[in-house]
Amino acid sequence: MFIETRGNDGKNSQKVPFSYAILNPSASFGGLYVPETLPKITQELLEKWTDKSYKEITCDVLKLFNIDIEDDVIQEAVNLYDNFDDGKNPTPLTQIKDDLFVNELYHGPTRAFKDMALQPFGHILSSLAQKEDESYLILAATSGDTGPATLYTFSNKKNIRVVCLYPNGGTSDVQRLQMTTAEGKNLKVIGINGNFDDAQNTLKSLLSSATFKAELARQNIKLSAANSVNFGRIIFQIVYHIYAYIALAKQQKITIGNPFYTIVPSGNFGNALGAYYAKKMGLPVEKILIASNINNILTDLITTGVYDLRERKLLQTTSPAMDILISSNVERILSDKYGSKRTKELMESLKNDKYYALTKEELEKLQEDFVAFYSDDLFAKKIIKEFSDKGYIMDPHTATCIKAYREYKNKKIPYVLCSTAEWTKFAPTMYNAIKEDYKHYSDKEALEGISKSLHVEIPKCIGELFGKKVLHEDVVGKEAIEPIIFDFLKRTN
Ligand SMILES: *Cc1c(COP(=O)(O)O)cnc(C)c1O
């Protein structure tokens, strides 16, 4: 069963099953749902998993949680890993130094790690909607990677419609085309004049608009969310951390039972939360190393115990998926460590005073599991160049992890670095790094340039984007959103 991070307001149930938590992800007082208890992973189980496939391990982990989803639905959801480059090994673990391994999480259909969770999650959510015979609208605002993965997973799914808002000019060409060429009569993609904050604010004002809510009620449409605060995504993000450990064992780089470090390039903290839950369940993670760019609010929290938004402004970097100041999933760590009463207090302080501070004891508890580092765009550029010269291509988000790897050298144990995007999604930055220049390249020029100079193929799903028909042409101001969505709902009724 699932409980709430900020306690219960007396209107919601005290405890809800998984299906309820994923269809209705917002909990009392603006909180989130978290599992009441975590299942345990024993050493015997880890040993048993060395003979199992990714899909089998995923099914086993979901069964340990004892969630109210039928076995055949789970099996169908997990079978979607067949849409990855290699369904048998969707997250290859590649060794790049004696003690450094890359957990490549980007081999899915949209080439970023969002597919790891959104692929199976999309299937489970739409199965539930069909079973309930309810119609759901999913609203998403994206800075670039969540949008494509959400559209891809829900395309033509019954009982689900998706409206996706993206900042026009705020994404890479590849990311924009992945959205504007998305096929599926249940999908609507709208560009917003402005940046990611504007897209997110537009979404927020929609959610509080009386006319919008009335129209949804009239048409009997319920709202849900597919962002990383939905526990239905987090549960799938536990698995790849476990699988990386199993892969280390299979490559004979670790003996089951011995510890390893994991390094996570973090934004909304979903990926890191998956690692934290895996650790608490019994996976021998020695420490979770959190990597950030110069929007280093997580570095501050984990090193000083202070979360302070007062003097902060969001800075644009070449790792845009980590350009975040309010990192939603941190709340789940707070509630796990300090309880719901304290979490409510801290989150209210963040909302009202744009600030909270942990006590010394609380900070120590946080540091038992986490340590944090940050780096700037110049560092990422140098790292991309250095590694590509040695034959390994990593994207700008992944490159931030190398800072943590170099600075944190406590024990001689393996480091597993989570790689969250393929180079193809951020090609102009990659090409600047490789050529050591500052020229402005289009995505297409950069993709072709890199492909030639590093002798790598551009995956078909990326290359063909440039010739695809744009199906979603709307780019509008905030005020024009409602009528466009109403028209879409009417047409797709
Ligand atoms: C979403 C994303 C991240 C951040 O992941 P969180 O789970 O939100 O911390 C990092 N890198 C890339 C490429 C992403 O798309």
The ligand as an ORCA input file, in Angstrom:
! r2SCAN-3c Opt
* xyz 0 1
  C      15.433     13.661    -17.212
  C      16.886     13.643    -17.457
  C      17.819     13.766    -16.404
  C      17.398     13.990    -14.968
  O      16.813     12.858    -14.403
  P      15.979     12.949    -13.044
  O      15.444     11.600    -12.828
  O      14.900     13.967    -13.282
  O      16.917     13.395    -11.971
  C      19.177     13.699    -16.707
  N      19.595     13.544    -17.984
  C      18.738     13.441    -19.024
  C      19.280     13.320    -20.391
  C      17.352     13.474    -18.796
  O      16.502     13.377    -19.841
*
